[in-house]
Amino acid sequence: MDTRRIGMWLLAAAAALGAAAPAARAELTDDDIQAAIDRGVAWLWTQQRPNGWFSDKGWFGFGENVAEDKRTPGAHETMAMLGLTFAGVSIGDPRMLKGFDAMLDFELRDVYTIAPRVMVISRLLKKLDRERRERAWEILKKDVKWLQEAQNGVGAWGYDYEARLHDTYGWDFSNTQMAVLGLSEAEMAGVEIDPKVMLKVQTLYLDRQRDDGGWNYGMRPGFQDKDHPDGAREGSYGSMTAAAVATLFITRDFLYRGIGCPCKSQQSDKLPRDLKRIDDAIDRGVDWLAKHFDVKINPLGSRFHWKLYWLYSCERVGLAAGLKYFGTHDWYREGAAEVVGSQQPSGSWENLVWQTSYALCFLAKGRAPILANKLKFKGQWHNHPRDLYNLAHYVGGQKEQLINWQIINPQVPVAEWHDSPILYISAESIPEFTDEELQNLRRFTDTGGTILFEASCGNRTIANWWKTTCEKLWPEWELKLLDRDHPMWTADAQIKRPPAMFGLSDGMRTFVFFSAIDISCPWNTMAVAKQRDVFDLGTNLYVYSTDHRPLRSRLAGSRPSPRKDYAEASLSAGPKATLTLARLKHGGDWYVGRHYKAPALLAQALGSGEGGAAAVDPLAAAVTQTVIETGAASSALKLTVIEEMEAKDLKPDAVQVAYLAGRQGLMMAEADVQSLRAYLAAGGFLLAEAVMGEPKFDAEFRPLAAALGLQVRPLDKEHPLLTGAMSGAVGYKVTQVRYRYALRADRIGKLQPELFGLYSGDTMVGVYSPFDLMYSQTGYDAWMCRGYEDQDALAILTNILLLVSSR
C-alpha cells in the first residue's frame, strides 16, 4: 500500500473524529457485542441436530425438489462451524466436537463448503486430540488439493469443480475470494500452496479492476450479450470490492513475503517494480470503500443486498490493512452497531445459519484486541509493512486468541492512541513531527502508554535522533541499556538471547523501549524458526506493559464497566465537603509517579477537578474516564490538589489532607517531623501509602510513624472506613476488594483491604496503606504493582476523603 495514501485516509479520519466518535461511543459497548455473540452462538446450538448437523437434510438447495447434482452438501454445517470457531467456542465443548466430526464426514464438492471447512480445520488443528488431528490433517490436504485443481485457466473459481473447465463463463469473484481465503488459512496451518495459483488469481483481480476502483461479480452465466461479451455488465459494488481488496492483501503477502528485507547498509531492501501496480489497486479499492461505505446495505449491489456478507468482507480489509477508518467511517464501530441492532430476539440473524455465522465472524474478529498501534508519520515509517501484522498473528497464536494490529495518525487525540497499550514506531528517516505531535508522545506515556521505538535496519542517524528526542521529551530520566534481569526478558517467555534494548524508566515502570538494531525484519519475514526470541519480545512487551492484564477488546473502554455494588451506592459527604490535598515533600522519592497526576485524576473522578498546579490534562481525563459513574462523582466532595508542599507549610485550615508517598526511600529531617506532628495535632489528616506497594517504603514508614507519636493499628471489617457507615458521611462498602496481579496469590482468602489507622491516643489522624492506592485508581498498569484493582482503589480513596469530610 502507498504510505502516502494511508496518510490521507488517516487524516480524513482525524478531521472527522471530534464530531463522530462521542455519539457512537454512547450507542454501543463491548458488553453489548459480547452479549450479541453469546446469543448468536446459543441460537446456532438450537439448530444442531443429534447427529451434529445444522440442518435436517444435510444439504442446501433453492426450492424443495432440487436435483441431487444441484444440492450443496454440508452448507449449513460448514458455515455454522465457521461462525462458532471464530466466536471462540472451545473445541472441548461436546457439541463442538460433534459438529466438527460431522463436518469432516461430508463429501463436499463446492467452493463455499470446502473453503469454510479448510478455515475451520486450520484454526482448530493444534487444539485437537491426536486421532482427530491426524484425520483432520488428511482431509485438510485433500480439500486444499481440490481447491487448487478447481481453479480455471484465468485464475478464478466457480461454484463447483466443473467450473475449472471454463474460462469465459461459470466463474465469479465471490467463489474466487472464498477459495483464496481458504488457501491462505491452510498455508498458515502448514499446507504447501502452489505459488502459480496465487499469481494467476492476483493477475485476474488486477486485470478486472474497474475504472472506478471497484470490482463486480464477474462472469455470471447468461450475462453475455453483444455489448458485454465478457459477461461483466454489472457495475462495482460493495461486497465484491471489499473481498477483492482483501484477496489482493493475501496474494501480496504470499508472493512478496518480507518485502523491504533484508537490510543492506542500514537501509531496507528495494521493493519489486511490479509491486506498485498491486499497491495502487489496493489503494483505489480502499478509496472506493471509503466513498461508498454504508452499514445499512451492500453498496450498489444490484441483485442481493447480502449486508452481513458485505460487512464480513469489510472486516477482512480493515484487519489486513490495519485501518480503523474507511474515510471518516469507523468501520467496526458503525458496523457492529448495525449488526447488533439487527439481531433477532431469537439470537439469529434473518433466522439463517449462514447469515448468523457471517455476523458472528464480523463481530468476533473485528472485536479482537489490538496488540499495538503503528504510528504513521511523514517519512519512512512503513518500510517493513507486515512487521506488526505478523507479530500480532504470532502473539495471538501463543495466547490462543484473535489479536489485531492498527495504524494511527499522530494527529488523532491521544485517547485514540490508547486503543492499544503499545505505540510502535519504526523509522528509517527522521520523522517530521510537529511540536504538538511530539508532545503527544509524552502525553501518551503520561497516561499509561508504552512506546516501542525501532531504528529500522539499525540506522544510526535515526538512533541518534531518537536519543536526542528522548532527552527533550522526557528530561527527567536517562535512556539506559536494559539489565539482563529486566522483567522484559522473562515477563512471559524466557528470552535466552535478548537483543540490545534501551529503556526509559520513571521509577515505576519502563515506558519507552528503544532498539538501535533492527527487529522488524524478522517480524516482517515471519522468521519465527530462526529468531523466536525477537517474536517473544513482542509477547513479553505486551505482558509487561499490561502487568498480565488481558488486552481489551476493540470497543471496550479504558476502564471496565462499574461494578453494580459501586454504581448503585448512594454517597454523601460530611460538613467539610471541600477539601485540599497536598503531596508532601521528603528526603526520599516523594515525586515518584508525579507525572501521572493521580491525585488530580482522583479529583476529576470525584466530579471536581480543582487541581491547581496539578490540574489534570484533559487528554488524561479522556483516557481514564470515571470509574464509578454514579458513585464517587455524586458524593458532593470537591477536591483541590497541591502537587508539592513542604511540611513546614502545612496548615489544617488550608490543607485538610497531607499525602505522604514514596517507593525507594523515606527520609524526613527532624524539623519536618515536628512540623508534621504539629499539623496532625492541630486537626490535619495524613494519607500515607507505599507506592507500588513497595516493602522498602513500608519498612521505613513505621519508624516515622513512631517518631510522630502515632500508633499504627489495622482496621477491622467493622471500621466505618470499610463499611461506609461514617458519622456524618456515607461511603462505599469496601469490606471485600480485588487486587492486581502481583498481590492475588498472597491475598487468596483475604478479601478485606489491608489498611491501618494512624492514631494519636484514641484519635484517628490518618490512614496508611502498604499497598498502592493512588496510582492504582488511575487504571494505568505497571509491572508487579502491588495494589488494588482500579475501582476498589478509587472506592477506598473516596471513603478516606469522606471520612475526612466528616471530622
C-alpha positions in Angstrom: 0.0 0.0 0.0 1.1 3.5 -0.7 2.1 5.1 2.6 1.0 8.5 1.4 -2.5 7.1 0.6 -2.7 5.6 4.1 -1.8 9.0 5.5 -4.7 10.6 3.5 -7.2 8.0 5.0 -5.9 8.7 8.5 -6.0 12.4 8.1 -9.6 12.2 6.9 -10.5 10.1 9.9 -8.7 12.6 12.3 -10.6 15.5 10.8 -14.0 13.9 11.4 -13.1 12.3 14.8 -14.3 15.1 17.1 -17.8 15.1 15.7 -18.4 11.5 15.1 -16.8 9.5 17.8 -18.5 10.6 21.0 -22.0 10.0 19.8 -21.1 6.5 18.6 -19.5 5.7 21.9 -22.7 6.4 23.7 -24.6 3.9 21.5 -22.7 0.7 21.7 -20.5 -1.0 24.3 -18.3 -4.1 24.2 -20.7 -5.7 26.6 -23.4 -5.3 24.0 -21.2 -7.0 21.4 -20.3 -9.9 23.7 -24.0 -10.4 24.6 -24.9 -10.5 20.9 -22.2 -13.0 20.2 -23.4 -15.2 23.1 -27.0 -15.0 21.8 -25.9 -15.9 18.3 -23.9 -18.9 19.5 -26.8 -20.0 21.6 -29.1 -19.8 18.6 -26.8 -21.9 16.5 -26.8 -24.6 19.1 -30.6 -24.7 18.9 -30.1 -25.6 15.2 -27.8 -28.6 15.8 -29.4 -32.0 15.3 -28.4 -35.1 17.4 -26.1 -36.2 14.5 -24.2 -33.0 14.7 -25.7 -31.5 11.6 -27.2 -28.0 11.5 -29.9 -28.9 9.0 -32.4 -31.7 8.6 -31.2 -32.8 5.2 -27.5 -32.1 5.4 -27.6 -30.1 2.1 -28.8 -26.8 0.8 -30.7 -26.1 -2.4 -33.0 -23.5 -3.9 -36.5 -25.0 -3.7 -37.9 -28.2 -2.4 -37.4 -30.6 -5.3 -33.8 -30.0 -6.0 -32.0 -32.4 -8.2 -29.2 -34.3 -6.4 -26.5 -32.7 -8.6 -27.8 -29.2 -7.7 -27.6 -29.7 -4.0 -24.8 -28.3 -1.8 -23.9 -30.9 0.9 -22.7 -29.6 4.2 -23.6 -26.0 3.5 -25.2 -25.3 6.9 -22.7 -27.4 8.7 -19.5 -25.8 7.5 -20.8 -22.3 7.9 -22.1 -23.0 11.4 -18.8 -24.4 12.4 -17.0 -21.4 10.9 -19.1 -19.0 13.0 -18.7 -21.0 16.2 -14.9 -21.2 15.7 -14.4 -17.5 15.3 -16.8 -16.8 18.1 -14.3 -18.6 20.3 -16.3 -21.7 21.2 -13.9 -24.3 22.7 -13.3 -27.4 20.8 -13.6 -29.1 24.1 -17.4 -28.4 24.1 -19.0 -31.8 23.3 -21.4 -30.0 20.9 -18.4 -28.5 19.1 -16.8 -31.9 18.8 -20.0 -33.4 17.4 -20.3 -30.7 14.9 -16.6 -30.9 13.9 -16.8 -34.7 13.4 -20.0 -34.4 11.4 -18.4 -31.7 9.2 -15.4 -34.0 8.5 -17.8 -36.8 7.4 -19.3 -34.8 4.5 -18.1 -35.4 0.9 -18.0 -31.8 -0.1 -18.0 -30.6 -3.7 -18.4 -26.8 -3.7 -16.1 -23.9 -3.0 -18.5 -22.4 -0.5 -18.4 -25.5 1.7 -14.8 -26.7 1.1 -13.2 -23.3 1.8 -15.0 -22.8 5.1 -14.1 -26.4 6.2 -10.5 -25.6 5.4 -10.7 -22.5 7.6 -12.2 -24.3 10.5 -9.7 -27.2 10.4 -6.8 -24.8 10.0 -7.9 -22.8 13.0 -8.6 -25.8 15.3 -5.9 -28.2 14.1 -3.5 -27.6 17.0 -6.2 -27.9 19.6 -7.4 -31.4 18.5 -6.5 -34.7 20.1 -4.0 -36.8 18.1 -6.5 -39.1 16.4 -8.8 -36.2 15.3 -5.8 -34.1 14.3 -4.4 -36.8 12.0 -7.8 -37.4 10.4 -8.4 -33.6 10.0 -5.0 -33.1 8.5 -5.6 -35.6 5.8 -9.0 -34.0 5.0 -7.4 -30.6 5.0 -4.8 -31.6 2.4 -7.5 -33.2 0.3 -9.6 -30.1 0.4 -6.6 -27.9 -0.5 -5.8 -30.1 -3.4 -9.4 -29.8 -4.6 -9.3 -26.0 -4.4 -6.1 -25.7 -6.3 -7.2 -28.1 -9.0 -10.6 -26.3 -9.3 -9.0 -23.1 -10.4 -9.7 -22.3 -14.1 -7.3 -21.0 -16.7 -7.8 -17.4 -15.9 -7.2 -17.9 -12.2 -10.8 -18.0 -11.0 -13.3 -20.4 -9.3 -16.9 -21.1 -9.8 -19.3 -22.9 -7.5 -18.3 -26.4 -8.4 -15.4 -28.5 -9.8 -16.6 -28.3 -13.3 -16.1 -24.5 -13.4 -12.4 -25.2 -13.9 -13.2 -26.2 -17.5 -14.5 -22.8 -18.5 -12.5 -19.5 -18.7 -15.2 -17.3 -20.3 -18.2 -18.1 -18.1 -19.3 -20.0 -15.0 -16.8 -18.3 -12.6 -17.2 -15.3 -10.3 -15.3 -13.2 -7.8 -17.4 -14.5 -4.9 -16.2 -18.0 -5.2 -12.8 -16.9 -6.1 -12.2 -14.8 -3.0 -13.6 -17.6 -0.8 -11.2 -20.1 -2.3 -8.2 -17.8 -1.8 -9.3 -17.2 1.8 -9.4 -20.9 2.4 -6.0 -21.5 0.8 -4.5 -18.6 2.9 -5.7 -20.2 6.1 -4.4 -23.6 5.1 -1.0 -22.2 4.3 -0.8 -20.7 7.9 -1.7 -24.2 9.2 1.3 -25.6 7.3 -0.1 -26.8 4.0 2.0 -26.0 0.9 0.3 -23.8 -1.7 1.4 -23.6 -5.3 2.6 -20.0 -6.0 1.2 -20.2 -9.5 -2.3 -20.4 -8.1 -1.8 -17.2 -6.2 -0.1 -15.4 -9.1 -2.9 -16.3 -11.5 -5.6 -15.1 -9.2 -3.7 -11.9 -8.5 -3.3 -11.1 -12.2 -7.0 -11.7 -12.7 -8.0 -9.2 -10.0 -5.6 -6.6 -11.3 -6.8 -7.0 -14.8 -10.5 -6.9 -13.9 -10.5 -3.9 -11.6 -13.0 -1.4 -12.9 -12.3 2.2 -13.8 -13.9 3.4 -10.6 -11.5 1.3 -8.5 -14.1 -1.4 -7.6 -15.0 -4.9 -8.7 -18.2 -6.6 -9.7 -19.4 -10.2 -9.5 -17.5 -11.3 -12.6 -18.6 -13.8 -15.2 -22.2 -14.5 -14.5 -23.7 -17.3 -16.7 -26.2 -15.8 -19.1 -24.8 -12.2 -18.8 -23.1 -12.3 -22.2 -24.6 -10.1 -24.9 -23.3 -8.2 -27.9 -22.3 -5.2 -25.8 -20.8 -7.2 -22.9 -19.2 -10.3 -24.4 -17.2 -10.9 -21.2 -20.4 -11.2 -19.2 -19.4 -8.3 -16.9 -22.2 -5.8 -17.3 -22.7 -5.2 -13.6 -21.0 -2.2 -12.0 -18.8 -2.3 -9.0 -20.4 -3.0 -5.7 -19.5 -3.3 -2.0 -19.1 -6.9 -1.1 -17.1 -7.8 -4.2 -14.9 -4.7 -3.9 -14.1 -5.4 -0.2 -13.5 -9.1 -0.9 -11.2 -8.2 -3.9 -9.1 -5.8 -1.7 -8.8 -8.5 1.0 -7.8 -11.1 -1.7 -5.0 -8.8 -3.0 -3.6 -8.4 0.5 -3.5 -12.2 0.7 -1.7 -12.7 -2.7 0.6 -9.8 -2.0 1.7 -11.3 1.3 2.1 -14.7 -0.3 4.0 -13.6 -3.4 6.0 -10.8 -1.9 6.7 -12.1 1.5 9.1 -10.0 3.6 9.4 -7.1 1.2 11.9 -4.5 2.4 14.1 -7.1 3.9 16.9 -8.0 4.4 18.5 -4.7 5.4 21.5 -3.5 3.4 23.9 -0.8 4.6 21.3 0.4 7.2 18.6 0.6 4.6 15.7 -1.6 3.6 15.8 -3.6 0.5 14.3 -2.1 -2.6 10.8 -3.0 -3.5 10.0 -5.1 -6.6 8.9 -2.9 -9.5 5.7 -4.8 -10.1 4.5 -4.2 -6.5 3.4 -0.7 -7.4 0.6 -2.0 -9.6 -0.7 -4.1 -6.7 -0.5 -1.4 -4.1 -2.2 1.1 -6.5 -5.0 -1.4 -7.0 -5.4 -1.9 -3.2 -5.4 1.9 -2.7 -8.0 2.5 -5.3 -10.2 -0.3 -3.8 -9.9 1.2 -0.3 -10.8 4.6 -1.8 -13.9 3.1 -3.3 -14.9 1.6 0.1 -14.3 4.9 1.8 -16.5 6.7 -0.7 -19.4 4.2 -0.7 -19.3 2.8 2.8 -22.7 2.1 4.3 -23.6 -0.3 7.0 -27.3 -0.5 6.1 -26.9 -2.0 2.6 -24.3 -3.7 0.4 -23.4 -0.5 -1.5 -24.5 -0.5 -5.2 -25.4 -4.2 -5.0 -27.8 -4.9 -7.9 -29.3 -8.3 -7.1 -28.8 -9.2 -3.5 -28.1 -7.0 -0.6 -26.1 -9.5 1.4 -25.4 -6.9 4.1 -23.7 -9.3 6.5 -21.5 -10.8 3.8 -20.5 -7.2 2.9 -19.6 -6.3 6.4 -17.7 -9.5 6.9 -15.7 -8.6 3.8 -15.1 -5.1 5.2 -13.7 -6.6 8.3 -11.2 -8.6 6.3 -9.9 -5.4 4.6 -9.8 -3.4 7.9 -7.8 -6.1 9.7 -5.5 -6.8 6.8 -4.7 -3.1 6.3 -4.6 -2.2 9.9 -7.2 0.5 9.3 -9.6 1.8 11.9 -11.4 4.1 9.4 -12.6 3.9 5.8 -12.5 7.6 5.0 -14.4 9.1 8.0 -16.1 5.9 8.9 -15.1 3.8 11.9 -16.0 0.6 10.1 -16.1 -1.7 13.1 -18.0 0.6 15.5 -20.6 1.5 12.8 -20.8 -2.0 11.5 -21.1 -3.5 14.9 -23.9 -1.1 15.9 -25.8 -2.2 12.8 -25.2 -5.9 13.3 -26.1 -5.9 16.9 -29.2 -3.7 16.3 -30.5 -6.1 13.6 -30.2 -9.3 15.6 -33.5 -11.0 16.1 -34.9 -11.8 19.5 -34.1 -15.5 18.9 -30.4 -14.6 18.7 -30.2 -15.3 15.0 -29.7 -13.0 12.0 -32.5 -13.5 9.5 -33.2 -16.9 11.0 -30.5 -18.3 8.8 -27.4 -20.3 9.8 -25.0 -18.7 7.2 -26.2 -15.1 8.0 -25.8 -15.7 11.7 -22.3 -17.1 11.0 -21.3 -14.1 8.9 -22.5 -11.8 11.7 -20.5 -13.8 14.3 -17.4 -13.7 12.2 -17.7 -9.9 11.8 -18.4 -9.2 15.5 -15.8 -11.6 16.9 -12.9 -11.0 14.5 -13.3 -7.2 14.4 -13.7 -7.0 18.2 -10.4 -8.7 18.8 -7.9 -6.6 20.9 -5.2 -4.6 19.2 -1.6 -5.6 20.1 -0.1 -2.3 19.1 -0.7 0.8 17.1 1.9 1.6 14.4 2.5 5.3 14.1 2.3 6.7 10.7 4.4 9.9 10.2 5.8 12.0 7.4 8.8 9.9 6.4 9.8 6.3 6.1 7.6 4.6 8.7 6.4 1.5 6.9 9.4 0.0 5.1 8.7 -3.4 6.6 4.9 -3.3 6.1 3.9 -6.7 7.6 6.0 -6.5 10.7 3.2 -5.7 13.2 0.6 -7.7 11.3 2.8 -10.8 11.6 3.7 -10.1 15.2 0.1 -9.8 16.1 -0.6 -13.1 14.4 2.2 -14.8 16.3 1.2 -13.4 19.7 -2.4 -14.4 19.0 -1.2 -17.9 18.3 0.8 -18.0 21.5 -2.2 -16.8 23.5 -4.7 -18.8 21.5 -6.9 -15.8 20.8 -7.5 -13.4 17.9 -5.3 -10.4 18.1 -5.2 -7.5 15.7 -3.0 -4.5 14.8 -3.7 -1.0 13.7 -2.2 2.1 12.1 -2.8 5.5 13.7 -2.0 9.1 12.7 -0.1 11.3 15.2 -2.8 14.0 14.8 -5.7 12.0 16.3 -6.4 12.5 20.0 -4.2 10.6 22.4 -7.3 8.9 23.8 -7.4 7.1 20.4 -3.8 6.0 20.8 -5.0 4.0 23.8 -6.9 1.6 21.6 -3.7 -0.4 22.5 -1.3 -0.1 25.4 1.6 -0.1 23.0 2.7 2.5 20.4 5.1 1.1 17.9 7.4 3.4 15.9 9.7 2.1 13.1 11.7 4.9 11.5 14.2 4.8 8.6 14.1 8.5 8.1 13.9 11.3 10.7 10.1 11.7 11.4 8.7 15.1 10.5 6.7 15.6 13.7 5.1 18.9 14.7 5.7 20.1 18.2 2.2 19.1 19.1 2.7 15.6 17.7 5.9 15.3 19.7 4.1 16.4 22.9 1.5 13.7 22.1 4.2 11.1 22.6 4.8 12.5 26.1 1.1 12.6 26.8 0.7 9.0 25.7 3.3 7.8 28.2 2.0 10.1 30.9 -1.4 8.5 30.5 -0.1 4.9 31.0 1.0 4.1 27.4 4.2 2.3 26.4 6.3 3.2 23.3 8.5 0.8 21.4 10.8 2.7 19.0 13.0 0.9 16.4 15.7 2.4 14.3 14.8 0.4 11.2 17.7 -1.5 9.7 19.8 -0.3 12.6 20.1 3.2 11.0 22.5 5.1 13.2 21.2 8.5 12.2 17.7 7.6 13.4 19.1 6.0 16.6 20.9 9.3 17.4 17.8 11.4 16.6 15.7 9.3 19.0 18.2 9.5 21.8 18.1 13.3 21.4 14.3 13.3 21.2 14.1 11.3 24.5 16.2 13.9 26.2 13.9 16.6 25.1 10.6 14.9 25.8 11.5 13.1 29.0 14.3 15.1 30.5 13.7 13.7 34.0 15.0 10.3 33.1 18.0 8.8 31.3 17.9 6.3 28.5 19.7 3.2 29.7 20.6 -0.2 28.4 18.2 -2.8 29.9 19.8 -5.0 32.5 19.9 -8.8 32.0 17.4 -9.1 34.9 14.9 -6.7 33.5 11.4 -8.3 33.6 11.1 -7.7 29.8 13.2 -10.8 29.2 11.0 -13.1 31.4 7.6 -11.4 31.6 6.0 -14.3 29.7 8.5 -16.3 27.6 12.1 -16.8 28.7 14.2 -14.9 26.2 17.6 -16.6 26.2 19.4 -14.3 23.9 17.9 -10.9 24.5 18.7 -8.2 21.9 20.3 -5.0 23.0 17.5 -2.8 24.2 17.4 0.6 25.9 14.7 1.9 28.1 13.3 4.9 30.0 12.1 4.2 33.5 10.3 6.6 35.8 10.8 4.5 38.9 7.5 2.7 38.5 7.7 1.3 35.0 9.8 1.3 31.8 7.6 3.3 29.5 9.9 3.6 26.5 11.7 0.7 24.9 14.3 1.5 22.2 16.1 -0.9 19.8 19.0 0.6 18.0 19.2 -2.6 15.9 16.6 -3.9 13.5 14.0 -6.1 15.0 11.2 -5.6 12.4 12.7 -7.6 9.6 12.3 -10.9 11.5 8.7 -10.0 12.1 8.2 -8.8 8.5 9.5 -12.1 7.1 7.8 -14.2 9.8 11.2 -15.8 10.6 10.0 -17.5 13.8 12.1 -20.5 13.5 15.4 -18.6 13.2 14.6 -15.7 15.6 11.9 -16.7 18.0 13.4 -14.5 20.7 12.5 -11.4 18.7 8.9 -12.6 18.4 8.8 -13.5 22.1 10.0 -9.9 22.7 6.6 -8.8 21.3 4.7 -11.1 23.6 6.7 -10.1 26.6 6.3 -6.4 25.9 2.5 -6.8 25.8 2.5 -8.8 29.1 5.0 -6.4 30.8 3.1 -3.2 29.7 -0.3 -4.5 30.9 1.0 -6.3 34.0 -0.6 -9.5 32.9 -3.9 -7.8 32.3 -5.7 -9.2 29.2 -5.7 -6.9 26.1 -9.1 -5.2 26.0 -11.4 -5.7 23.1 -11.6 -3.0 20.4 -14.6 -1.2 21.7 -14.0 -1.8 25.4 -13.4 1.4 27.3 -10.1 2.0 29.1 -11.9 1.1 32.2 -14.3 -1.9 32.9 -17.9 -1.2 33.4 -18.6 -0.1 37.0 -19.4 -2.9 39.4 -23.0 -3.0 40.4 -22.4 -2.5 44.1 -20.3 0.6 43.5 -22.5 2.0 40.7 -25.7 1.8 42.8 -24.1 3.2 46.0 -25.6 6.4 47.4 -22.9 8.6 48.9 -23.0 11.7 51.0 -20.2 13.9 52.3 -19.8 15.4 55.7 -19.9 19.1 56.6 -16.3 19.6 55.3 -17.1 18.7 51.7 -14.5 21.0 50.1 -11.1 19.5 50.7 -7.5 20.3 49.7 -4.9 17.5 49.4 -1.1 18.3 49.2 1.7 16.0 48.2 4.3 16.2 51.0 7.9 16.5 50.1 10.5 14.5 51.9 14.1 13.3 51.5 13.1 10.2 49.6 11.5 9.8 46.2 8.3 11.7 47.1 8.0 12.7 43.4 7.7 9.2 42.1 4.8 8.9 39.6 4.0 12.6 39.9 3.7 13.0 36.1 0.7 10.6 36.1 -1.2 13.3 38.1 -3.1 10.6 40.0 -4.4 13.0 42.7 -5.8 15.3 40.0 -7.4 12.3 38.4 -8.9 11.5 41.7 -10.3 15.0 41.9 -11.7 14.6 38.4 -13.4 11.3 39.4 -15.0 13.0 42.3 -16.5 15.4 39.9 -14.4 18.4 40.8 -11.1 18.5 39.1 -9.8 21.6 41.0 -6.2 20.6 40.6 -4.4 23.9 40.9 -0.8 23.4 39.6 -1.6 19.7 39.3 -4.7 20.2 37.1 -5.2 17.1 35.0 -4.6 17.1 31.3 -7.9 16.8 29.5 -6.4 14.0 27.5 -5.6 12.1 30.6 -9.2 12.5 31.8 -10.4 11.3 28.5 -8.3 8.2 28.7 -9.1 7.3 32.3 -12.8 8.2 32.3 -14.7 8.0 35.5 -14.5 4.6 37.2 -17.6 4.7 39.3 -20.1 6.5 37.3 -22.9 7.1 39.8 -20.9 6.9 43.0 -17.8 9.0 43.5 -19.0 11.8 41.3 -22.2 12.1 43.3 -20.5 12.3 46.7 -20.6 16.1 46.7 -16.9 16.1 47.5 -14.8 18.8 45.9 -11.1 18.1 46.0 -8.3 20.6 45.2 -4.8 19.2 44.7 -1.5 20.9 45.5 1.3 19.0 43.8 4.1 19.6 46.3 4.4 21.2 49.7 7.0 21.4 52.5 5.9 20.0 55.9 6.6 23.4 57.5 3.9 25.0 55.3 1.1 22.6 56.3 -1.9 24.3 58.0 -5.1 22.3 58.7 -7.4 25.1 57.7 -5.7 25.3 54.2 -4.7 21.6 53.7 -7.0 19.0 55.1 -5.1 16.0 53.8 -1.3 15.7 53.7 -0.4 13.0 51.2 2.9 11.2 52.0 4.1 8.7 49.5 7.2 7.1 48.1 8.8 3.9 46.9 12.5 3.7 47.4 13.0 5.8 50.5 11.5 7.9 53.2 13.7 10.4 55.0 12.5 13.4 57.0 14.6 15.9 58.8 13.7 16.4 62.5 12.3 19.8 61.8 9.9 18.3 59.2 8.9 15.6 61.6 8.0 18.1 64.2 6.1 20.2 61.6 4.0 17.2 60.5 3.4 16.3 64.2 2.1 19.8 64.9 -0.1 19.7 61.8 -1.7 16.5 62.9 -2.2 17.7 66.5 -3.9 20.8 65.1 -6.5 18.7 63.2 -4.8 17.8 60.0 -5.1 14.3 58.4 -2.3 12.1 57.0 -2.8 9.8 54.0 0.3 7.7 53.6 0.9 4.9 51.1 3.7 2.7 49.7 3.8 3.5 46.0 3.5 0.2 44.0 3.2 -1.5 47.4 6.9 -1.3 47.8 8.1 -3.2 51.0 11.1 -0.9 51.4 8.8 2.1 52.0 6.7 0.2 54.4 9.8 -0.7 56.4 10.8 3.0 56.6 7.3 4.4 57.3 6.7 2.6 60.5 9.7 4.2 62.4 8.5 7.6 61.1 5.0 6.9 62.5 6.6 6.2 65.9 8.6 9.4 65.6 5.3 11.2 65.0 3.9 9.7 68.2 1.4 7.7 66.2 0.2 4.1 66.7 -0.3 2.0 63.6 -3.4 -0.2 64.1 -5.0 -2.5 61.5 -8.6 -1.6 60.6 -11.1 -4.4 61.1 -14.0 -5.1 58.8 -16.4 -3.2 61.1 -14.5 0.0 60.9 -16.6 2.9 59.3 -13.9 3.4 56.7 -14.6 -0.1 55.4 -18.4 -0.3 56.0 -19.0 3.2 54.6 -21.2 4.0 57.6 -19.4 7.0 59.0 -20.5 9.6 61.4 -21.9 12.4 59.3 -21.0 10.8 55.9 -21.9 7.7 53.8 -19.3 5.9 51.7 -18.9 2.6 49.9 -18.8 -0.8 51.5 -15.3 -1.9 50.8 -15.0 -4.9 53.0 -14.3 -7.2 50.0 -12.0 -6.0 47.3 -10.0 -7.2 44.4 -6.2 -7.0 43.9 -3.8 -6.5 41.0 -1.9 -9.5 39.6 1.1 -9.1 41.9 -1.0 -9.5 45.1 -3.5 -12.1 44.0 -1.5 -15.1 45.2 -0.6 -13.6 48.5 -4.2 -12.4 49.2 -6.1 -15.6 48.5 -8.8 -15.7 51.0 -8.0 -12.2 52.2 -10.7 -10.0 50.7 -10.6 -7.2 53.2 -8.3 -4.4 52.2 -5.1 -4.0 54.3 -5.4 -0.6 55.8 -4.0 0.9 59.0 -5.4 3.6 61.1 -2.8 6.2 62.4 -3.8 7.1 66.0 -2.7 9.8 68.3 -4.1 8.3 71.5 -7.7 7.4 70.7 -8.0 9.9 67.9 -7.6 8.6 64.3 -5.5 11.2 62.5 -4.5 9.3 59.4 -4.6 6.2 57.2 -1.7 4.2 55.9 -1.9 1.7 53.1 1.1 -0.7 52.5 -0.5 -1.4 49.1 -0.8 1.0 46.2 -3.9 3.2 46.1 -3.3 6.5 44.2 -1.7 5.1 41.1 -3.9 2.1 41.1 -7.1 4.2 40.9 -6.0 5.7 37.6 -6.4 2.4 35.8 -2.9 2.6 34.4 -0.8 -0.5 34.5 2.7 -1.0 35.9 4.7 -4.3 36.2 4.2 -6.0 39.5 2.3 -3.1 41.1 1.2 -4.4 44.5 -2.1 -2.6 44.6 -5.9 -2.8 44.2 -8.0 -3.0 41.1 -8.8 0.5 40.0 -12.5 0.6 41.1 -11.6 -0.7 44.6 -8.7 1.8 44.9 -11.0 4.6 44.0 -13.7 3.5 46.4 -11.1 3.3 49.2 -9.7 6.7 48.5 -13.2 8.2 48.2 -14.1 6.7 51.6 -10.9 8.2 53.1 -11.8 11.6 51.9 -15.4 11.2 53.0 -14.1 10.3 56.5 -12.1 13.5 56.5 -15.1 15.5 55.4 -17.0 14.2 58.5 -14.3 15.0 61.1 
